Amino acid sequence: MPIISTDQEFVVKHGINGYIVPQKDPRAIANAVVKLYDEHKCKIMGNMSREIIKQYDWRIIAKKAIGEYEKLMSK
């Protein structure tokens, strides 16, 4: 699914897999939803979300953490 969010730039890439809207702005949320449907971007952005979220898989995060730990230990 595409994502409409406030301040989640690490997962939401504005215009790529969703939209980032201002906080406490229901009109901005509604406009983002309408834009998704009017521009037929739900499927495209949903697929992009699926690709982006893969980098947050626990195995990838664990490998990165181990790599950082090994760097620190070698100093």
Summary of the structure (lengths in Angstrom):
residues: 75
radius of gyration: 16.6
end to end distance: 43.1
largest distance: 54.3
contacts: 176
relative contact order: 0.15
helix: 60%
strand: 9%
